[in-house]
Amino acid sequence: MNRSAKNLIKFLEQKGFFFKRSKGSHQIYFNPITNKTVVVPMHGNNDLPKGTFFSILRQAGIDKDEFQ
């Protein structure tokens, strides 16, 4: 499983999130339907730590089994 930030952002955009703003190396995405906001750290091309990746999915209201 690819846990890169770019891959996560692509998945979030498919689920209705859109780019709202950025602050430093973090990008903020918002879903107007669910009224949820998530922050995605963009630290190069490295994979996100597993806990961080699944925590962002949880904050977005997405079950980790949907991401396959």
N, C-alpha and C positions, 0 to 999 in steps of 0.2 A: 504494500500500500504506500502510495506517494503522499507524504505528509508535508509537502512544501506549502508555503504561504500562497503562492500563485495558484496552486491546485485548489486550495481551500477557498480562495476568493472566487474562482470560477464556479465552484459548487454553490457558494452562497448566492452568487448572482443568478444562478439557475433557480434558486429557491425564492427569488423575489427581493433580495437585498440589493441596494445600490450604494455606490461610493458617496459618502457625505462630505468628508473632509479628511485631512491628515494632520498629524502633529508629530514632527520629528520622523522617526522611523516606524510610526504606527499609523495604520489606516483605519478609519472608522466607517462602518457600513450600517445602513439602516433599512429596515423593512417596514413600510407604511401599513401593510395589512396586519401584521402581528404587533406592530409598534415596539419592536425589539431593536436594540443597538448592540453591535459587537465590535471589538477592537482587535485588529489583526496585526501582530508585529511583523515587520518586513526587515529581516536582518540578513540580507544577501540571499544566496540560493540554497542555504542550508535548510534541512527539514526542521520543522517545529518539534519540540519535545512532545512525546506522546500525550502526557497529561495536559499540556497547554492546548494541543490540537483538539482533544476531546472536550476540554472545558469550553472552548469557543463554540463548538457544536452544541453543547448543552445550553449555553447562554442564548444561542440562536433558536432554541426550541426544536432542534433536530436530533433525532435518535441516531446514535453512532452506527447502527446497522443500515441506515439509509445510505451512508457513505461507503460505497463499494465500487 
